[in-house]
Amino acid sequence: MQFEQFVLAHEPAIRLSLFFGGFALIGIWEALAPQRVLTLSRYLRWGSNLGLVVLNTVLLRLLWPAAAVGVAAYCAANGWGVLNHFQVPFWLAVPLAVIAMDFVIWLQHVMVHAVPALWRLHRVHHADLDYDLTTGSRFHPVEIVLSMLIKFATITVLGPPIVAVVIFEVVLSTAAMFNHGNIRLPATLDRMLRWIIVTPDMHRVHHSIEDDETNSNFGFNLSWWDRLLGTYREQPRAGQLGMTFGIHGHTDPREVARLDGVLMMPFKGEVRDYAINHRTWSDHHIS
């Protein structure tokens, strides 16, 4: 299809332009209607968080210049994957693929909380002491590489159309900025949106310093999975304005807000925080 060839040829430009557009929109929204007052210097946090974005983008393009759409194109050309094997119509294959890939991301998110070695990497994302749109892109390079390998495997098994992969990538990136945004939504609108997508208030619970709260609301885009599979939590105990972000024992800005400290964080100390199967419950964690 000519349209798919166009998307394949211009995928980097499409993703980059939509990323910057989404970043500008959410950034303006945060300035006009912030949910909370940030505690750390924005220059320090943004320098670190956006530094990770640049580092991860360069690393992935060096390792896999064609990225996920290249794998999708190869699978389509060779008839690999369930959707290609059964020749599912394009109009149906696109939404099915986007939903299926979103579910895999949910499963992956649960996995990086459940396996201590993976939690070492993922806790970089949770160690941010504030919460805004840059938190949505704050991931350690090793986790980003592992995530891309999981994405390649998913695409190979599924055989999604190229357009579906681009839609998924753009939606995931935009949704991550939106639901990590320091933005205030009217309560009624928030309740309505939560039946379909993850809102900032919903995902903010996942960044609580309390272990039972951080091990809930794993969705990045669609909110269905947490509701269906028993990991949904409506609000933090301390409320949206009273909750604390981060990880117990990791509050030094030199470790969690500076780029060098963030990059070294997975390789320091033992896993004593809250990977799902290693957490320690105490009275003050239970309501």
Contacts in CASP RR format, 6 or more apart in sequence:
PFRMAT RR
TARGET T0000
AUTHOR 0000-0000-0000
METHOD contacts of the structure
MODEL  1
MQFEQFVLAHEPAIRLSLFFGGFALIGIWEALAPQRVLTLSRYLRWGSNL
GLVVLNTVLLRLLWPAAAVGVAAYCAANGWGVLNHFQVPFWLAVPLAVIA
MDFVIWLQHVMVHAVPALWRLHRVHHADLDYDLTTGSRFHPVEIVLSMLI
KFATITVLGPPIVAVVIFEVVLSTAAMFNHGNIRLPATLDRMLRWIIVTP
DMHRVHHSIEDDETNSNFGFNLSWWDRLLGTYREQPRAGQLGMTFGIHGH
TDPREVARLDGVLMMPFKGEVRDYAINHRTWSDHHIS
1 90 0 8 1.000
3 163 0 8 1.000
4 76 0 8 1.000
4 161 0 8 1.000
4 162 0 8 1.000
4 163 0 8 1.000
7 14 0 8 1.000
7 69 0 8 1.000
7 162 0 8 1.000
7 163 0 8 1.000
7 166 0 8 1.000
8 69 0 8 1.000
8 70 0 8 1.000
8 73 0 8 1.000
8 162 0 8 1.000
11 67 0 8 1.000
11 69 0 8 1.000
11 166 0 8 1.000
14 166 0 8 1.000
14 170 0 8 1.000
15 166 0 8 1.000
15 169 0 8 1.000
15 170 0 8 1.000
15 173 0 8 1.000
18 170 0 8 1.000
18 173 0 8 1.000
18 174 0 8 1.000
19 173 0 8 1.000
19 174 0 8 1.000
22 174 0 8 1.000
22 177 0 8 1.000
23 133 0 8 1.000
23 177 0 8 1.000
26 133 0 8 1.000
26 177 0 8 1.000
26 178 0 8 1.000
26 181 0 8 1.000
26 183 0 8 1.000
27 133 0 8 1.000
29 181 0 8 1.000
29 183 0 8 1.000
30 132 0 8 1.000
30 133 0 8 1.000
30 181 0 8 1.000
30 182 0 8 1.000
30 183 0 8 1.000
33 183 0 8 1.000
33 184 0 8 1.000
34 182 0 8 1.000
34 183 0 8 1.000
34 184 0 8 1.000
35 181 0 8 1.000
35 182 0 8 1.000
35 183 0 8 1.000
35 184 0 8 1.000
35 200 0 8 1.000
35 201 0 8 1.000
35 204 0 8 1.000
35 240 0 8 1.000
35 241 0 8 1.000
36 131 0 8 1.000
36 182 0 8 1.000
36 240 0 8 1.000
36 241 0 8 1.000
38 45 0 8 1.000
38 130 0 8 1.000
38 132 0 8 1.000
38 182 0 8 1.000
39 129 0 8 1.000
39 130 0 8 1.000
40 129 0 8 1.000
40 130 0 8 1.000
40 253 0 8 1.000
40 257 0 8 1.000
44 253 0 8 1.000
44 257 0 8 1.000
44 258 0 8 1.000
45 128 0 8 1.000
45 129 0 8 1.000
45 130 0 8 1.000
45 132 0 8 1.000
45 134 0 8 1.000
45 257 0 8 1.000
46 134 0 8 1.000
47 259 0 8 1.000
48 138 0 8 1.000
48 257 0 8 1.000
48 258 0 8 1.000
48 259 0 8 1.000
48 262 0 8 1.000
49 128 0 8 1.000
49 134 0 8 1.000
49 135 0 8 1.000
49 136 0 8 1.000
49 137 0 8 1.000
49 138 0 8 1.000
50 134 0 8 1.000
50 137 0 8 1.000
51 259 0 8 1.000
52 137 0 8 1.000
52 138 0 8 1.000
52 139 0 8 1.000
52 140 0 8 1.000
52 141 0 8 1.000
52 259 0 8 1.000
52 262 0 8 1.000
53 134 0 8 1.000
53 137 0 8 1.000
55 141 0 8 1.000
56 137 0 8 1.000
56 139 0 8 1.000
56 141 0 8 1.000
56 144 0 8 1.000
59 141 0 8 1.000
59 144 0 8 1.000
59 145 0 8 1.000
60 67 0 8 1.000
60 144 0 8 1.000
60 145 0 8 1.000
60 148 0 8 1.000
61 67 0 8 1.000
63 145 0 8 1.000
63 148 0 8 1.000
64 148 0 8 1.000
66 73 0 8 1.000
67 148 0 8 1.000
68 148 0 8 1.000
68 151 0 8 1.000
68 152 0 8 1.000
68 155 0 8 1.000
68 165 0 8 1.000
68 169 0 8 1.000
69 162 0 8 1.000
69 165 0 8 1.000
69 166 0 8 1.000
69 169 0 8 1.000
70 162 0 8 1.000
71 152 0 8 1.000
71 155 0 8 1.000
71 156 0 8 1.000
72 155 0 8 1.000
72 159 0 8 1.000
72 160 0 8 1.000
72 161 0 8 1.000
72 162 0 8 1.000
72 164 0 8 1.000
72 165 0 8 1.000
73 162 0 8 1.000
74 80 0 8 1.000
75 81 0 8 1.000
75 84 0 8 1.000
75 155 0 8 1.000
75 156 0 8 1.000
75 159 0 8 1.000
76 84 0 8 1.000
76 159 0 8 1.000
76 161 0 8 1.000
76 162 0 8 1.000
79 85 0 8 1.000
79 159 0 8 1.000
80 156 0 8 1.000
80 159 0 8 1.000
81 156 0 8 1.000
81 157 0 8 1.000
81 158 0 8 1.000
81 159 0 8 1.000
82 157 0 8 1.000
82 158 0 8 1.000
82 159 0 8 1.000
83 93 0 8 1.000
83 96 0 8 1.000
83 97 0 8 1.000
83 158 0 8 1.000
83 159 0 8 1.000
83 160 0 8 1.000
83 161 0 8 1.000
84 159 0 8 1.000
88 96 0 8 1.000
90 161 0 8 1.000
93 160 0 8 1.000
93 161 0 8 1.000
93 164 0 8 1.000
94 160 0 8 1.000
94 161 0 8 1.000
94 163 0 8 1.000
94 164 0 8 1.000
94 167 0 8 1.000
95 164 0 8 1.000
97 158 0 8 1.000
97 159 0 8 1.000
97 160 0 8 1.000
97 161 0 8 1.000
97 164 0 8 1.000
97 165 0 8 1.000
97 168 0 8 1.000
98 160 0 8 1.000
98 164 0 8 1.000
98 167 0 8 1.000
98 168 0 8 1.000
98 171 0 8 1.000
99 222 0 8 1.000
100 154 0 8 1.000
100 158 0 8 1.000
100 160 0 8 1.000
101 151 0 8 1.000
101 154 0 8 1.000
101 155 0 8 1.000
101 158 0 8 1.000
101 160 0 8 1.000
101 164 0 8 1.000
101 165 0 8 1.000
101 168 0 8 1.000
102 168 0 8 1.000
102 172 0 8 1.000
102 220 0 8 1.000
102 221 0 8 1.000
102 222 0 8 1.000
102 225 0 8 1.000
103 222 0 8 1.000
103 225 0 8 1.000
104 150 0 8 1.000
104 151 0 8 1.000
104 154 0 8 1.000
105 172 0 8 1.000
105 219 0 8 1.000
105 220 0 8 1.000
105 221 0 8 1.000
106 218 0 8 1.000
106 219 0 8 1.000
106 220 0 8 1.000
106 222 0 8 1.000
106 225 0 8 1.000
106 226 0 8 1.000
108 147 0 8 1.000
108 150 0 8 1.000
109 218 0 8 1.000
109 219 0 8 1.000
109 220 0 8 1.000
110 218 0 8 1.000
110 231 0 8 1.000
110 276 0 8 1.000
111 118 0 8 1.000
112 118 0 8 1.000
112 119 0 8 1.000
112 121 0 8 1.000
112 122 0 8 1.000
112 143 0 8 1.000
113 119 0 8 1.000
113 122 0 8 1.000
113 214 0 8 1.000
113 215 0 8 1.000
113 218 0 8 1.000
113 274 0 8 1.000
113 275 0 8 1.000
113 276 0 8 1.000
114 275 0 8 1.000
114 276 0 8 1.000
114 277 0 8 1.000
115 275 0 8 1.000
116 271 0 8 1.000
116 275 0 8 1.000
116 277 0 8 1.000
116 278 0 8 1.000
117 271 0 8 1.000
118 143 0 8 1.000
118 146 0 8 1.000
119 271 0 8 1.000
119 273 0 8 1.000
119 274 0 8 1.000
119 275 0 8 1.000
119 278 0 8 1.000
120 266 0 8 1.000
120 267 0 8 1.000
120 271 0 8 1.000
121 140 0 8 1.000
121 142 0 8 1.000
121 143 0 8 1.000
121 146 0 8 1.000
121 266 0 8 1.000
122 139 0 8 1.000
122 140 0 8 1.000
122 143 0 8 1.000
123 247 0 8 1.000
123 250 0 8 1.000
123 265 0 8 1.000
123 266 0 8 1.000
123 273 0 8 1.000
124 138 0 8 1.000
124 139 0 8 1.000
124 140 0 8 1.000
124 143 0 8 1.000
124 262 0 8 1.000
124 265 0 8 1.000
124 266 0 8 1.000
125 135 0 8 1.000
125 136 0 8 1.000
125 138 0 8 1.000
125 139 0 8 1.000
125 140 0 8 1.000
125 143 0 8 1.000
126 207 0 8 1.000
126 214 0 8 1.000
126 246 0 8 1.000
126 247 0 8 1.000
127 246 0 8 1.000
127 247 0 8 1.000
127 250 0 8 1.000
127 255 0 8 1.000
127 256 0 8 1.000
127 262 0 8 1.000
127 265 0 8 1.000
128 135 0 8 1.000
128 138 0 8 1.000
128 207 0 8 1.000
128 245 0 8 1.000
128 246 0 8 1.000
128 256 0 8 1.000
128 257 0 8 1.000
129 245 0 8 1.000
129 246 0 8 1.000
129 251 0 8 1.000
129 253 0 8 1.000
129 256 0 8 1.000
129 257 0 8 1.000
130 182 0 8 1.000
130 245 0 8 1.000
131 180 0 8 1.000
131 181 0 8 1.000
131 182 0 8 1.000
131 204 0 8 1.000
131 207 0 8 1.000
131 245 0 8 1.000
132 180 0 8 1.000
132 181 0 8 1.000
132 182 0 8 1.000
133 177 0 8 1.000
133 178 0 8 1.000
133 180 0 8 1.000
133 181 0 8 1.000
133 182 0 8 1.000
134 180 0 8 1.000
135 180 0 8 1.000
135 181 0 8 1.000
135 207 0 8 1.000
136 176 0 8 1.000
136 177 0 8 1.000
136 180 0 8 1.000
137 173 0 8 1.000
137 176 0 8 1.000
137 177 0 8 1.000
138 262 0 8 1.000
139 147 0 8 1.000
140 262 0 8 1.000
140 263 0 8 1.000
140 265 0 8 1.000
140 266 0 8 1.000
141 263 0 8 1.000
142 266 0 8 1.000
155 165 0 8 1.000
160 168 0 8 1.000
171 221 0 8 1.000
172 220 0 8 1.000
172 221 0 8 1.000
175 197 0 8 1.000
175 198 0 8 1.000
175 220 0 8 1.000
175 221 0 8 1.000
176 220 0 8 1.000
178 200 0 8 1.000
179 197 0 8 1.000
179 198 0 8 1.000
179 199 0 8 1.000
179 200 0 8 1.000
179 202 0 8 1.000
179 203 0 8 1.000
179 220 0 8 1.000
180 200 0 8 1.000
180 203 0 8 1.000
181 200 0 8 1.000
182 200 0 8 1.000
183 200 0 8 1.000
185 193 0 8 1.000
185 199 0 8 1.000
185 200 0 8 1.000
185 201 0 8 1.000
190 199 0 8 1.000
190 201 0 8 1.000
190 202 0 8 1.000
193 199 0 8 1.000
194 202 0 8 1.000
194 223 0 8 1.000
195 223 0 8 1.000
196 222 0 8 1.000
196 223 0 8 1.000
196 224 0 8 1.000
197 221 0 8 1.000
197 222 0 8 1.000
197 223 0 8 1.000
198 217 0 8 1.000
198 219 0 8 1.000
198 220 0 8 1.000
198 221 0 8 1.000
198 222 0 8 1.000
198 223 0 8 1.000
199 223 0 8 1.000
201 235 0 8 1.000
201 240 0 8 1.000
202 217 0 8 1.000
202 223 0 8 1.000
202 234 0 8 1.000
203 217 0 8 1.000
203 219 0 8 1.000
203 220 0 8 1.000
204 236 0 8 1.000
204 240 0 8 1.000
204 243 0 8 1.000
205 213 0 8 1.000
205 216 0 8 1.000
205 217 0 8 1.000
205 233 0 8 1.000
205 234 0 8 1.000
205 235 0 8 1.000
205 236 0 8 1.000
205 243 0 8 1.000
206 213 0 8 1.000
206 214 0 8 1.000
206 216 0 8 1.000
206 217 0 8 1.000
206 218 0 8 1.000
206 219 0 8 1.000
207 214 0 8 1.000
207 245 0 8 1.000
207 246 0 8 1.000
208 214 0 8 1.000
208 236 0 8 1.000
208 238 0 8 1.000
208 243 0 8 1.000
208 244 0 8 1.000
208 245 0 8 1.000
208 246 0 8 1.000
209 243 0 8 1.000
209 244 0 8 1.000
209 245 0 8 1.000
209 246 0 8 1.000
209 247 0 8 1.000
209 248 0 8 1.000
210 236 0 8 1.000
210 237 0 8 1.000
210 243 0 8 1.000
210 285 0 8 1.000
211 273 0 8 1.000
211 274 0 8 1.000
211 279 0 8 1.000
211 281 0 8 1.000
211 285 0 8 1.000
212 279 0 8 1.000
212 281 0 8 1.000
212 285 0 8 1.000
212 286 0 8 1.000
213 233 0 8 1.000
213 236 0 8 1.000
213 237 0 8 1.000
213 243 0 8 1.000
214 274 0 8 1.000
215 231 0 8 1.000
215 274 0 8 1.000
215 276 0 8 1.000
215 279 0 8 1.000
216 226 0 8 1.000
216 231 0 8 1.000
216 232 0 8 1.000
216 233 0 8 1.000
217 226 0 8 1.000
217 231 0 8 1.000
217 232 0 8 1.000
217 233 0 8 1.000
218 225 0 8 1.000
218 226 0 8 1.000
218 231 0 8 1.000
219 225 0 8 1.000
219 226 0 8 1.000
223 232 0 8 1.000
225 231 0 8 1.000
226 232 0 8 1.000
236 242 0 8 1.000
236 243 0 8 1.000
237 243 0 8 1.000
237 287 0 8 1.000
238 244 0 8 1.000
246 256 0 8 1.000
247 273 0 8 1.000
247 274 0 8 1.000
248 273 0 8 1.000
249 273 0 8 1.000
250 256 0 8 1.000
250 265 0 8 1.000
250 273 0 8 1.000
254 261 0 8 1.000
255 261 0 8 1.000
255 262 0 8 1.000
255 265 0 8 1.000
255 268 0 8 1.000
256 262 0 8 1.000
256 265 0 8 1.000
271 278 0 8 1.000
272 278 0 8 1.000
273 279 0 8 1.000
END
